[in-house]
Amino acid sequence: MSTRTSDSIEISVMRTLCKRFKTGYAKGLDLSSKSGILSYLSSSIDPNSYTDPSLFSKDCLLNSFLRKWKGWDVGIDCDKAGYDSWITAERLDFVTNNRLANTSLFPFGALCLISKIQRKIERVIGMSPVFDELDSLCKWGPGATCDIHHGSTDAAYKMSYSITVTADAAKHMARVIDDVWLSALQGSPFTIVRGNRVVMVPKNSKTHRVIAAEPTGNSFLQQGVGRYFRKCLKGFGVNLDDQSINQRLAFSCLVDNNSTLDLSSASDTLCRNLVHLLLPPAWASYLEEIRSPLSYFKGKWYHLQKFSSMGNAFTFELETLIFWAICSVVNEGRGPVSAYGDDLIVPQSGYRETVAALNYFGFVVNEEKSFHAGLFFESCGKYYHSLEDVTPAFQKEVVGKQLSELIRMHNRLYRWGVRTKQLHLVRDALTLIVNFTSTMHPKLKRLPRIPLNEEDSGFITVPSDLIVNRNGDFICWTLQEYSVLLHMIVPREILAFYAYKLRRPQHSNDSPDGAAALNVEHRTRLTKRVVWASSTTLLDSGTA
């Protein structure tokens, strides 16, 4: 481990926490050597081996805090690890595709299950796509595409140049483009491409996650499907705009006799033949035409066995629809189920049957993150042990001297202390961060401080340390992050964008002058403002 890493504020905070917690796990941690770090990154704790939620919450925080930190330098090729995981999923999909290819070989029980799932999905999305509604829901996403990298991903840029699209999706793109928009494009409106571009994004210290940058036109069409599925699912009690539903259900699993399930590489193991098997034929055909059949990575094209990966704008909604339908059919008569992507909650009485059904369709249940019975349950990032919130804090970014990141790290630990009623145990670590900030920013006359709320505009502190006006609201110096527009978009892009905007008035502009294409520089400044008492969670001054 480099000297720079060992002296970082993140490692110093971790050591301070270990010294203060004094648990067996804390005493065994060694972050001073490469072997110790590798052992830490590979270690896990079994929540059901704990009977005391406060003890578990401390060990869980230590086990999680720097698990995904981007500052580790232990010589692991994260790109290769991500690629190997991607290829492994493709091989699993190949096996599942072959097994699902011939329905005449299915056992009778599987046919009955599949038939019920098909009817369930048909009830949600209908027999076939309604293109008038789907086309109205299409939009330009904010991310990179197969030909447009980060830096030029705004809507005006995407729709003002020749639009990349796969051959099968081109006819659908031609349906939604109009003459005014067409006249704003120079040369050929479409560039036919074979598929998407593989992109590696950080997942944790040991591996990267493989996602796909879809062709620009495909992504536009996929957005319509994703938003349509999201709306349809909401009518059946599956709200993909609200993670708190699953989180609340996870809290009550202990008394409601429910289980939480998590899948490994869920989107990467959603294979083509399963989608064609479970969805109505017209829907499966349309999704097949607007997906990317191939992926480009390091000079090679890969024919995909999966139906779609993360990066495809309808993947999350599609996998939620399928997982919810499977769980609902398997657990019919046992009790309600819930799905948010691959975060699933089912009755304990149907846990084994649900796992068997998911395995049959090619999915892999992550046994380490699935909880059938016991005192611990987790879903959508919230952890509960013995009905106590023990959700850990994660420090992913390298802080360095960045004031905004120092504030966020401080506040994550402060909120953990409030959640677990152990604020006194992180006081030394909080003080360490504040003192480090003063050292790194000696010209800063005052540190931004705020009462406990959901913001990260200042260091959270107890109300007694803040100035209160006669209305009971807080007068605070806070850190404000803002953007400066560096230069405007060219007139041709404005013409193309407004040809689209006139037909899609529901899509709002981000820029005060009406243009959507922004090239900005992010800055910070301290400002004095009122923090309303109604927005805060007040603490007794003695708890800090």
C-alpha positions in Angstrom: 0.0 0.0 0.0 1.4 3.4 -0.9 2.4 6.0 1.7 -0.2 8.4 0.3 -3.0 5.9 0.8 -1.9 4.9 4.3 -1.9 8.6 5.3 -5.3 9.4 3.8 -8.1 10.9 5.9 -10.3 7.9 5.0 -7.8 5.4 6.5 -7.3 7.6 9.5 -11.1 7.7 10.1 -11.3 3.9 9.8 -8.5 3.5 12.4 -10.2 5.9 14.8 -13.5 3.9 14.5 -11.7 0.6 15.2 -10.1 2.1 18.2 -13.3 3.4 19.5 -15.5 0.4 18.8 -13.2 -2.2 20.4 -15.1 -5.2 18.9 -13.4 -8.4 18.0 -13.8 -7.6 14.3 -12.3 -4.2 14.9 -9.3 -5.6 16.7 -8.6 -8.0 13.9 -8.5 -5.4 11.1 -5.1 -4.6 9.5 -5.1 -1.9 6.9 -1.3 -1.3 7.0 -0.3 -4.0 4.5 -1.5 -5.3 1.1 -2.4 -8.7 2.5 -4.4 -7.1 5.3 -6.3 -4.9 2.8 -7.0 -7.9 0.6 -8.3 -9.8 3.6 -10.5 -6.9 4.5 -11.9 -6.6 1.0 -12.7 -10.3 0.9 -14.1 -10.6 4.4 -17.8 -10.8 5.2 -19.8 -11.0 8.4 -22.8 -13.2 9.0 -25.6 -11.0 10.4 -27.5 -14.0 11.8 -24.5 -14.9 14.0 -25.2 -11.7 16.0 -28.0 -11.4 18.6 -27.1 -7.9 19.6 -28.1 -5.3 16.9 -25.8 -2.6 18.3 -22.8 -4.9 18.1 -23.7 -6.0 14.6 -24.2 -2.4 13.5 -20.6 -1.5 14.6 -19.0 -4.5 12.8 -21.2 -3.9 9.8 -20.1 -0.3 9.5 -16.4 -1.3 9.7 -16.9 -4.1 7.1 -18.7 -1.8 4.7 -17.2 1.7 5.2 -14.3 1.4 2.8 -15.3 -1.8 1.0 -16.1 0.2 -2.2 -13.5 3.0 -1.7 -11.8 4.0 -5.0 -8.5 4.8 -3.2 -7.3 1.2 -2.7 -4.2 0.3 -4.8 -3.8 -3.5 -4.3 -2.8 -4.4 -7.9 -6.2 -6.0 -8.9 -7.1 -5.7 -12.6 -10.7 -4.5 -12.1 -11.4 -4.4 -15.9 -10.4 -8.1 -16.3 -12.5 -9.1 -13.2 -15.5 -7.3 -14.7 -15.0 -8.8 -18.1 -14.7 -12.3 -16.6 -18.0 -11.9 -14.7 -19.6 -10.6 -17.9 -18.4 -13.6 -19.9 -19.5 -16.0 -17.1 -23.0 -14.6 -17.3 -23.0 -14.9 -21.1 -22.1 -18.6 -20.7 -24.9 -19.2 -18.2 -27.3 -17.4 -20.6 -26.2 -19.7 -23.5 -27.1 -22.7 -21.4 -30.4 -21.3 -20.4 -31.3 -20.2 -23.9 -30.7 -23.8 -25.2 -32.8 -25.2 -22.4 -35.7 -22.9 -23.0 -35.5 -23.2 -26.8 -37.8 -26.3 -27.0 -41.0 -26.0 -25.0 -42.0 -29.6 -25.9 -39.4 -30.8 -23.5 -40.7 -28.8 -20.5 -42.2 -30.8 -17.6 -45.9 -30.3 -17.0 -45.3 -28.4 -13.8 -43.1 -25.9 -15.6 -45.6 -25.4 -18.4 -48.3 -24.6 -15.9 -46.1 -22.1 -14.1 -45.0 -20.5 -17.4 -48.6 -20.2 -18.5 -49.6 -18.3 -15.3 -46.6 -16.0 -15.6 -47.5 -15.2 -19.2 -51.1 -14.3 -18.2 -49.8 -12.2 -15.3 -47.4 -10.2 -17.6 -50.1 -9.8 -20.3 -52.5 -8.3 -17.7 -49.8 -5.6 -16.8 -48.6 -4.5 -20.3 -51.3 -5.7 -22.7 -51.2 -7.9 -25.7 -49.2 -5.6 -28.0 -47.5 -2.2 -28.0 -49.6 0.9 -28.5 -47.1 2.9 -30.5 -49.0 6.3 -30.2 -48.5 6.1 -26.4 -45.0 4.6 -26.6 -43.7 7.2 -29.0 -45.0 10.0 -26.8 -43.0 8.6 -23.9 -39.7 8.4 -25.8 -37.0 10.9 -24.7 -33.3 11.6 -24.8 -31.5 10.2 -21.8 -28.6 12.1 -20.2 -25.9 9.4 -20.6 -23.3 8.4 -23.2 -24.3 6.4 -26.2 -22.3 4.1 -28.5 -20.9 7.0 -30.5 -21.3 9.9 -28.0 -19.0 9.8 -25.0 -19.4 11.8 -21.8 -19.0 15.5 -22.3 -21.4 15.9 -25.3 -24.4 13.9 -24.1 -27.1 16.6 -24.0 -30.3 16.2 -25.9 -29.6 19.0 -28.5 -26.3 17.4 -29.4 -27.7 13.9 -29.7 -30.5 14.9 -32.1 -28.6 17.3 -34.3 -26.2 14.9 -35.9 -26.7 11.6 -37.8 -28.4 9.3 -35.3 -26.8 5.9 -34.7 -29.3 3.1 -34.7 -29.4 -0.7 -35.3 -30.9 -1.9 -38.5 -34.0 -3.4 -36.9 -34.7 -0.3 -34.9 -34.3 2.1 -37.8 -37.9 1.7 -39.0 -39.2 2.6 -35.6 -36.9 5.6 -35.4 -38.1 6.7 -38.8 -41.7 6.6 -37.4 -41.0 9.1 -34.7 -38.9 11.6 -36.6 -40.8 14.3 -38.4 -39.9 16.5 -41.4 -38.9 19.6 -39.4 -36.5 17.5 -37.3 -35.3 15.7 -40.4 -34.5 19.0 -42.2 -32.3 20.1 -39.3 -30.0 17.1 -39.7 -27.1 17.3 -42.1 -26.6 14.5 -44.5 -28.1 11.1 -43.8 -30.4 11.1 -40.7 -29.3 7.6 -39.6 -26.0 5.8 -39.2 -26.6 2.0 -39.0 -24.5 0.3 -36.3 -24.3 -3.3 -35.3 -24.9 -2.9 -31.6 -23.8 -1.2 -28.4 -20.4 -0.4 -26.8 -19.2 -2.0 -23.6 -18.3 0.4 -20.9 -16.6 -0.4 -17.6 -17.7 1.6 -14.5 -16.4 1.2 -10.9 -18.3 -1.3 -8.8 -16.0 -1.9 -5.9 -12.2 -2.3 -5.2 -12.0 -5.7 -6.7 -14.1 -5.4 -9.9 -15.7 -3.1 -12.4 -19.3 -3.4 -13.6 -19.9 -3.9 -17.3 -22.7 -1.7 -18.8 -23.6 -0.9 -22.3 -23.6 2.5 -24.2 -26.6 1.9 -26.5 -26.9 3.4 -30.0 -28.5 6.9 -29.7 -31.7 6.0 -31.6 -32.2 2.7 -29.8 -31.8 4.5 -26.4 -34.4 7.0 -27.4 -36.9 4.2 -28.2 -35.9 2.2 -25.2 -36.8 5.2 -22.9 -40.4 5.0 -24.2 -40.7 1.3 -23.3 -39.1 1.7 -19.9 -41.4 4.6 -18.9 -44.5 2.7 -20.2 -43.6 -0.4 -18.2 -43.0 1.7 -15.1 -46.5 3.3 -15.5 -48.1 -0.1 -16.0 -46.4 -1.7 -13.0 -47.5 1.2 -10.8 -51.1 0.2 -11.5 -50.4 -3.2 -9.9 -48.7 -1.9 -6.8 -45.1 -1.9 -8.0 -43.8 1.7 -7.7 -40.3 1.9 -9.2 -40.2 5.6 -8.2 -40.2 4.7 -4.5 -37.5 2.5 -3.0 -38.9 3.1 0.5 -41.7 0.6 -0.1 -39.2 -2.3 -0.2 -37.3 -0.7 2.6 -40.4 -0.6 4.9 -41.3 -4.2 4.0 -37.7 -5.2 4.9 -38.1 -3.6 8.3 -41.3 -5.6 9.0 -40.0 -9.0 7.6 -39.3 -10.2 11.1 -42.9 -9.8 12.3 -44.6 -10.5 8.9 -42.7 -13.7 8.2 -41.3 -12.5 4.9 -37.9 -13.1 3.2 -35.7 -10.8 1.2 -33.9 -12.1 -2.0 -31.1 -10.7 -4.0 -29.9 -12.0 -7.4 -26.3 -12.1 -8.7 -25.8 -10.3 -12.1 -29.6 -10.1 -12.5 -29.8 -8.1 -15.7 -26.9 -10.1 -17.2 -28.7 -13.4 -16.7 -32.0 -12.3 -18.2 -31.6 -14.3 -21.4 -33.3 -13.8 -24.8 -35.4 -16.9 -24.9 -36.9 -16.2 -21.5 -38.2 -12.8 -22.7 -39.7 -14.4 -25.8 -41.2 -17.2 -23.6 -42.9 -15.0 -21.0 -43.9 -11.8 -22.9 -46.7 -11.5 -25.4 -45.2 -12.2 -28.9 -45.9 -8.7 -30.2 -44.1 -7.2 -27.2 -41.2 -9.6 -27.4 -40.8 -8.8 -31.1 -40.7 -5.1 -30.6 -38.2 -5.3 -27.7 -36.1 -7.6 -29.8 -36.0 -5.0 -32.6 -34.9 -2.1 -30.4 -32.4 -3.9 -28.3 -28.7 -4.3 -29.3 -28.0 -7.8 -30.6 -24.2 -7.3 -30.3 -21.7 -5.6 -28.0 -18.3 -4.1 -29.1 -15.4 -4.5 -26.6 -11.7 -4.1 -27.3 -11.8 -4.6 -31.0 -14.3 -7.5 -31.0 -18.0 -7.9 -31.5 -19.9 -10.3 -29.2 -23.2 -11.8 -30.1 -25.3 -11.4 -26.9 -27.0 -14.2 -25.1 -28.6 -11.9 -22.6 -31.6 -9.9 -23.7 -30.4 -6.5 -22.4 -27.8 -5.2 -20.0 -27.6 -2.2 -17.7 -27.4 0.8 -20.1 -30.5 -0.3 -22.0 -33.2 2.1 -20.9 -35.9 -0.5 -20.4 -33.7 -3.2 -18.6 -34.6 -2.2 -15.1 -38.3 -2.1 -15.7 -38.3 -5.3 -17.8 -36.5 -7.3 -15.1 -38.7 -6.0 -12.4 -41.8 -7.0 -14.4 -40.5 -10.5 -14.9 -39.3 -11.0 -11.3 -42.5 -9.7 -9.9 -44.6 -11.9 -12.2 -42.6 -15.0 -11.2 -42.8 -14.2 -7.5 -46.5 -13.4 -7.6 -47.4 -16.6 -9.3 -45.2 -18.8 -7.1 -46.6 -17.2 -3.9 -50.2 -16.9 -4.9 -52.3 -17.5 -1.9 -49.4 -17.2 0.5 -49.2 -13.4 0.8 -48.1 -10.3 -1.1 -44.8 -9.9 -2.8 -42.7 -6.9 -3.7 -40.1 -6.2 -6.4 -37.7 -3.3 -7.1 -35.3 -4.6 -9.8 -33.8 -7.7 -8.3 -34.5 -6.7 -4.7 -37.4 -9.1 -4.0 -39.5 -9.7 -0.9 -41.7 -12.9 -0.7 -43.4 -14.8 2.1 -41.1 -17.1 4.0 -43.4 -20.0 3.3 -42.7 -19.6 -0.5 -39.0 -18.8 -0.3 -37.7 -22.2 -1.4 -40.2 -22.5 -4.3 -39.3 -19.0 -5.4 -35.6 -19.8 -5.4 -36.3 -23.0 -7.4 -38.4 -21.1 -10.0 -35.8 -18.3 -10.4 -33.0 -21.0 -10.8 -35.1 -22.8 -13.4 -35.3 -19.6 -15.5 -31.5 -19.1 -15.3 -31.2 -16.7 -12.4 -28.7 -17.1 -9.6 -29.8 -16.2 -6.1 -27.1 -14.5 -4.0 -27.3 -16.6 -0.9 -25.0 -14.1 1.0 -27.4 -11.2 0.4 -30.7 -13.2 0.7 -32.3 -13.7 4.1 -34.9 -16.4 4.5 -35.3 -16.3 8.3 -33.5 -15.0 11.3 -33.1 -11.5 12.9 -31.6 -9.7 9.9 -33.2 -8.5 6.6 -32.0 -6.1 3.9 -33.6 -4.6 0.8 -32.8 -1.6 -1.4 -29.9 -0.5 0.7 -31.6 -0.6 4.1 -30.4 -3.0 6.8 -32.5 -4.1 9.8 -31.5 -6.3 12.7 -34.0 -7.2 15.4 -36.2 -4.3 14.1 -33.4 -1.8 14.5 -32.0 0.2 11.6 -28.3 -0.9 11.3 -27.7 0.5 7.7 -24.0 1.2 7.4 -22.3 4.2 5.8 -20.2 3.7 2.6 -17.3 5.9 1.7 -16.8 5.4 -2.1 -15.1 8.5 -3.3 -11.5 9.6 -2.6 -11.9 12.7 -0.5 -8.5 14.4 -0.9 -8.9 18.1 0.0 -12.4 18.5 -1.5 -14.5 20.4 1.0 -17.8 19.0 -0.3 -16.5 15.4 0.0 -15.2 16.0 3.5 -18.6 17.2 4.5 -20.3 14.2 3.0 -18.0 11.7 4.7 -18.6 13.5 8.1 -22.4 13.5 7.6 -22.6 9.9 6.6 -21.0 8.9 9.9 -23.2 11.4 11.8 -26.4 10.0 10.4 -25.1 6.5 11.1 -24.7 7.5 14.7 -28.2 8.9 14.9 -29.7 5.8 13.1 -28.1 3.4 15.5 -28.3 5.6 18.6 -24.5 5.4 18.9 -23.5 8.9 18.0 -21.1 9.0 20.9 -19.0 6.3 19.3 -18.2 8.2 16.2 -17.5 11.6 17.9 -13.7 11.1 17.7 -13.9 10.3 13.9 -16.2 13.4 13.3 -13.7 15.6 15.2 -10.9 14.2 13.1 -12.6 15.1 9.9 -13.5 18.6 11.0 -9.9 19.3 12.2 -8.5 17.9 8.9 -10.8 20.2 7.0 -9.5 23.2 9.0 -5.9 22.2 8.2 -6.6 21.7 4.5 -8.5 24.9 4.2 -6.7 27.4 6.5 -8.1 30.4 4.6 -11.7 29.3 5.4 -12.7 31.7 8.2 -15.7 29.6 9.2 -16.8 26.0 8.5 -20.3 25.5 7.2 -22.5 23.9 9.8 -26.1 22.8 9.7 -28.7 21.0 11.9 -29.5 17.4 11.1 -31.4 17.1 7.8 -31.0 15.4 4.4 -28.7 18.1 3.0 -24.9 18.0 2.8 -24.4 21.8 2.6 -22.5 21.8 5.9 -21.2 19.7 8.8 -24.2 18.4 10.7 -24.0 19.6 14.3 -26.3 19.8 17.4 -28.8 22.7 17.3 -27.2 24.4 20.4 -24.2 25.2 18.3 -26.2 27.2 15.8 -27.8 30.6 15.7 -31.5 30.5 16.0 -33.8 33.4 14.9 -37.0 34.3 16.7 -39.0 31.9 14.5 -36.9 29.0 15.6 -35.2 28.6 12.3 -31.4 28.3 11.9 -29.1 31.0 10.5 -26.3 28.9 8.9 -23.3 29.4 6.7 -23.6 26.7 4.1 -21.7 25.3 1.2 -23.4 26.0 -2.1 -22.6 24.1 -5.3 -23.4 25.8 -8.5 -22.7 25.6 -12.2 -21.3 28.2 -14.6 -22.2 28.0 -18.3 -19.0 28.1 -20.3 -20.3 28.5 -23.8 -23.6 28.2 -25.7 -24.6 25.6 -28.3 -24.5 26.3 -32.0 -27.6 27.6 -33.8 -28.1 24.4 -35.9 -28.4 22.4 -32.7 -30.9 24.9 -31.3 -33.0 24.5 -34.5 -33.0 20.7 -34.3 -33.7 20.7 -30.6 -36.7 23.1 -30.8 -38.1 21.1 -33.7 -38.3 18.3 -31.2 -39.3 20.6 -28.2 -42.3 22.0 -30.0 -43.7 18.4 -30.3 -42.7 17.4 -26.8 -43.6 20.3 -24.6 -43.7 18.1 -21.5 -39.9 17.8 -21.6 -38.5 20.6 -19.4 -35.4 22.7 -20.1 -32.5 22.8 -17.6 -31.2 26.2 -18.8 -32.8 29.5 -17.8 -32.3 30.8 -21.3 -34.3 27.9 -22.8 -31.4 25.9 -24.2 -31.0 22.4 -23.1 -27.4 21.9 -24.2 -25.1 23.0 -21.4 -21.4 23.0 -21.1 -20.8 23.8 -17.4 -18.1 24.1 -14.8 -19.0 23.1 -11.3 -18.0 25.4 -8.4 -18.6 25.9 -4.7 -19.0 28.9 -2.4 -20.1 29.7 1.1 -23.4 31.5 1.6 -25.5 32.6 4.5 -29.0 31.3 4.6 -31.9 30.2 6.7 -32.4 26.5 7.3 -36.1 26.0 8.2 -36.6 24.2 11.5 -39.4 22.2 9.9 -36.9 20.5 7.5 -34.7 19.3 10.3 -34.6 16.5 12.8 -33.7 18.0 16.1 -31.5 16.2 18.6 -31.0 16.8 22.2 -27.7 18.7 22.6 -26.4 16.1 25.0 -26.3 13.3 22.5 -23.4 14.7 20.5 
